[in-house]
Amino acid sequence: MLGFRIVPLTIKLPMDIDDANVTEAGLLAGPRDSTSDLCTTTSIALHVFRLRQIWTRIHGTLYSNVNGDMDKTARDHEITTFRAEIDDWLASAPPIPIRTGPALSIFATQDWYDLNYNETIIMLYRCQVTGCGDDMDHEILLQCARAAGSICLVYRRLYIGKTVNYTWSTLHVIFSAGLTYLHCLWTSDKLRQETSIGETSSILTSCTMLLVVIAERWKKAAPYRDIFEAFCNRTTSMMATEAANN
């Protein structure tokens, strides 16, 4: 199977300007230059492009074989820089468009921005949550757990009982978020101490329900549901035993 390498490219983005203001004679108005300005017909698309650029640079900088010999100090610096950029991306999201009827999708809603932000947080820190013991940064584990938990809870609110269709991308995000949350629970004593059984149960139940519903529609999604249910049962048993012994 042929594939394409993910290579970051520096390409100038289009101007943030309404299509109607671009004519053969020239521009009829200047581009949007402040996050407080009203959206143009290209504002949301440009914001999505910026996120995709961040994803590509994260992959190229932190996960590419080209930078496999990067030392810890340099890697930590890059991660800190990316985190500031991700936070700025969320803070500078274009205003939510006014809708006159029910939304046909979650695109360009605050939930959509939040889900993509949390997904990017997990992507950024993935290389730092796969160690063990004293090498782990527990604060990063807490941040990943919060991001993963938020993804599960928001998707449950958006999709359970709704007619919105699922995609394989949705399945991937939900399953990955659930596994990330489980991994953080097993890895961090601090996280288990700071998280109530009720909160953990709510997040794991949300993820399980989502996978169950998806599997009802797509038989090929059943293994993801079964795997996650098995991991959930083992995790809740572990936490219950740990709580009983303390």
N, C-alpha and C positions, 0 to 999 in steps of 0.2 A: 504494500500500500504506500502510495506516495503521500508526502506531507510537506508542509511549509514550515520553515524555521520562523520563530517569533523574533523579529529583529526590530528594535526601536528605531523609528525614523523621525527626523525633525522636519516637520511640514507645517507651514504657516496655515492656520485655520482661517476659514472665511470670516468676513466681518459680521458682527452681530447687528444686523440691520434687516428691516422688513423687506421682503421680496419686491413689494410694490415701489420701494424707493430706489431700486436699481434699474436704471433705464439705459438705453443706448447713448443718450446724451450725457450721462453721468449720474452721480448720486443726488437724489432729491433731499436727503437728510443725512446727518452724521450717524455713525454707529452708536449703539448703546455702550456706555462706558462706565456705568455704575450699577452695582447689584440692587440698588434701590429703584432703578428705572423700571418702567413697564417692560414686559417681555416683548421681543420681536418674534417674527415667525421662525427665526433661527436660534433663539436663545437656548431652548431646551436641548436641541440637537447638539449645539456647541458644548453644552455642559456634559452631555453624554460622551462626546468625543474626548473631552479632557479626562474623564474618568478612565476611558479605554487607554489613553496615553499613559496614565499613571500605572495601570495594570501592566502594560507592556514594559515600562521601565523597571517596575518591581521585579518582573520575571527576568529581564535581561541583567539586572544588577545583582539580585540575590540568589537566583536559581539557575542561571545559565552556567554551563560548564566553563565558559570563557573566564568567569570570575570565581572559579572554584577554589583558588588559592588566596582569596581575600582574607585578611586577618580579622580577628574579632573586633578590634577597635574601629577599623574602617567600616566593617559591616554594621556595627552599632550606630555609627554616625549616619550611615545611609538610611537606616531604619528610622532614626529620629527625624531626619529630614523628610522622609516619605510620610511619616505620621503627621507632621505639621501640614504637609500639602493635602493630605486626605481630610484633615479637620477643616482646612480652608475651603476645600471643595464642597463639603456639606454646608458650611456657613454661607457660602456664596451662591447657593442654589437659587435659580430663578423663582420668582413668585409663582405660586400654584395657579394654573389657569382657572378662570371662573367657568363652571360647568352648569348648563341649564337643565340637565337631566342626569340619570344614573350613569356613573362612569362605566365604560365598556371594558376598561382594563385599569390596572393600578399604575400604569406608566405616567410619569410626571406628577405623581402625588407625593405628599410628604412621606408616606409609607414606602414608596418606591425609592426615594432618596435614602431613607434610613436603612432599608434592606441592603442596598448597594454599598452604603458606608460600612455597615457591619460585616458584610462579605469581604470587603477590602481590608478591614482590620484583621480578619482571620488570615487572609492571604499574606498580609505583610508579616505577621508574627509566626507563621507556620514553621519557619526555619528555627525559631527559638523555643518551640514547645515540644520538640521531639527528643530532647535530651533526657537526662534522668538525675535523680538525687540532688546533690549540691549545685550541679551545673544549671539547674532550672531557676528562672526568674519568676517568682511566684506572683508578682504584680502583673506581669504579662499574661500569665495563666488566668488570672482573675479577669483581665480585660477581654481575653479571648472567650472565656466562659460567658461573660455578660453579652458579648456580641452574638455568640452562638445561641444563647437563650432568647435574646430579643428576636432573632430570626425565626425561631420556632414559634414563639408566641404571636408574632405579627402575622406570619403565614396562616396560623390557625384562625385568627380573627378574620383574615381576608378571604380564606378559601372554604373553611368548613361550612356546609349548608348553603354555599353560594354556587352559582352556575358558571363561574370563571373556570376555564379549562386549564389543565396542567400541561407542562412541557417537560421534556427530558432535562432541560436546564433547571427547571424548578425542582425536580426530583433530586438532581445533583446537589443543589444548594441546600435543600432541607436535610438530606442524608448526611452531607458533609458537616453541616452545623450540628446535627445530633451527635455525630461521632466526635467532633471537637469538644462538645460539652462533656461527654462521657470521659474522654481522655483527660481533660482538665480536672474532673472530679477524682479520677483515680490517681493522678499525679500529684495533686496539691492537697496536703493535709489542711493548710490554711483555708482553702476554698471550702472544703467539707465542713470545717468548723464554723465558717461564716455564713453558710447556706443552710436554710432550714429544710427539713424533709418535705414540707409542703411546697416550697418554692421549686425544689428539685423535681418533685412529682409532677407539678404543673407543666414544667418545661418538657420533661420526658414524655408525659402523656400527650402533650400537644404534638410533638414530633411523631410519636407512634400513630396517633389518629390521622395525621396527614399522610403518612406512608400507607396506612390501611386503606384510606379512601383512594389514593392513587393506584394501589394494587388492585382494587375492585374494578377499576377502569382499564388498567393495563396489566395483563398477566405477567409480563416480563419484569414488572416492578416488584413482584412478590418476594424474590430473594432479599431485596433491600429491606422490606418490611420484616421478614423473618429474622434476618441478622440483627436488626436493631432491637427487636423485641427480646431476643436472647441476651443481648448486651444489657438492656434495661433491667431485665430480671436479675441478672448477676450484680448489677450496680446497686439496685435498691436493697438487695439482700446484704451486700457489703456494708452499706450505710446504716441499715437497721441494726446489724450486729455491732458495728462500731459505736452507735449511739447507746446500745444496751450495756456496753462494757465501760462507758464513761460515766 
